[in-house]
């Protein structure tokens, strides 16, 4: 398993959020995310397997929160 350096994953996540928000999923680039985070693309692939895995990591908590809110309202 890849070693975890404090703040390391937070930089990747922050850069990924910015990239996905600015360009959308289709046009977002793992290479750009890696460059902005100061890591290699292989580092991102090791942690998140692919672009979809990284996007899912970002979106699933919000989607689960929304589903729970809807359950409570219905």
C-alpha positions in Angstrom: 0.0 0.0 0.0 1.2 3.5 -0.7 2.5 5.4 2.2 0.4 8.3 3.6 2.1 11.6 4.1 0.2 14.2 6.1 -1.5 16.7 3.8 -0.6 14.6 0.7 -4.0 13.2 0.0 -5.6 16.5 0.9 -3.6 18.3 -1.9 -4.7 15.6 -4.4 -8.3 16.0 -3.4 -8.3 19.8 -3.5 -6.7 19.8 -6.9 -9.2 17.1 -8.1 -12.2 19.1 -6.9 -11.0 22.2 -8.7 -10.3 20.3 -11.9 -13.6 18.5 -11.9 -15.6 21.7 -11.0 -13.8 23.8 -13.7 -13.7 21.2 -16.5 -16.4 18.6 -15.7 -15.7 14.9 -15.6 -15.1 14.4 -19.3 -12.5 17.1 -19.7 -10.8 16.7 -16.3 -7.3 15.4 -16.6 -5.5 13.1 -14.1 -2.2 14.5 -15.4 -3.3 18.1 -14.6 -4.5 17.1 -11.2 -1.2 15.4 -10.5 0.8 18.4 -11.7 -1.2 20.8 -9.6 -0.9 18.5 -6.5 2.9 18.0 -7.0 2.6 14.3 -7.4 3.0 11.8 -10.2 0.1 10.4 -12.1 1.0 6.9 -10.9 0.6 8.2 -7.3 -3.0 9.0 -8.1 -3.6 5.7 -9.9 -2.2 3.8 -6.9 -4.6 5.5 -4.5 -7.7 5.8 -6.6 -7.2 3.3 -9.5 -8.5 5.6 -12.2 -10.3 8.9 -13.0 -13.7 7.4 -12.1 -12.4 6.1 -8.8 -11.1 9.5 -7.9 -14.3 11.2 -9.0 -16.4 8.6 -7.0 -14.2 9.3 -3.9 -15.2 12.9 -4.2 -18.9 12.5 -5.0 -20.1 9.5 -3.0 -20.1 11.2 0.4 -22.3 14.1 -0.9 -24.5 11.6 -2.8 -25.0 9.5 0.3 -25.8 12.6 2.4 -28.4 13.6 -0.2 -30.0 10.2 -0.3 -30.2 10.2 3.5 -31.9 13.6 3.5 -34.4 12.5 0.9 -35.1 9.4 3.0 -35.8 11.5 6.0 -38.1 13.9 4.0 -40.1 11.1 2.4 
